[in-house]
């Protein structure tokens, strides 16, 4: 697929893959993945679970102090990392647009090797077919809550990360929250806008 704007499939929320108590029981950090792509439908559900819009008022899947929503999600796609119909999603870095439930290409090419190097060479970052990067614009929250707002943003990143963990588990996928990386290097690799700071890298794949 050569489009730079990808409208994602509507999340299927009516029939959960597993009961929530089973998902909680099975949730683990998984760092070893098979060399198999994810589907665009799986990517759609993971991003929606992390930070998708759940109603016409714009509220999202995780709580946010004052509904300030400081987080931004980015999807890193490796070569042949996501099956989209009869083709593959172009490798690169995509910005998730929650209001439109869509992806916008911001960097072309497979950056997983560079992202692994920036993550203290954690090989699961380079091996996973995709990674979801949780970033934040702190000012959206701190302008309302001052210094206390930093705490709220980190809390929100944790909520978002756990949602992705639980959705991955429900889909039979594996992920791990990676917090050890060089912030400036990751921001440059993803071409993050000014004042947008990476907080988590979550590689996702089919566990071995």
Secondary structure, DSSP 4 states (H G I P E B T S, - for coil): ---SEEEPPPP--SS-SS-HHHHHHH--B---B-S-PEEHHHHHHHHHHHH-B-STT--BSS--GGG---EEEEEEE-TT-EEETTEEPPSEEEEEETTTTEEEEEEES--HHHHHHHTTT-HHHHHSSEEEEEEE-THHHHHHHTTHHHHHHHHHHHHHHHHHHHHHHHTT-EEEEE--S-HHHHHHHHTPPTT-EEEEEEEEE-B-
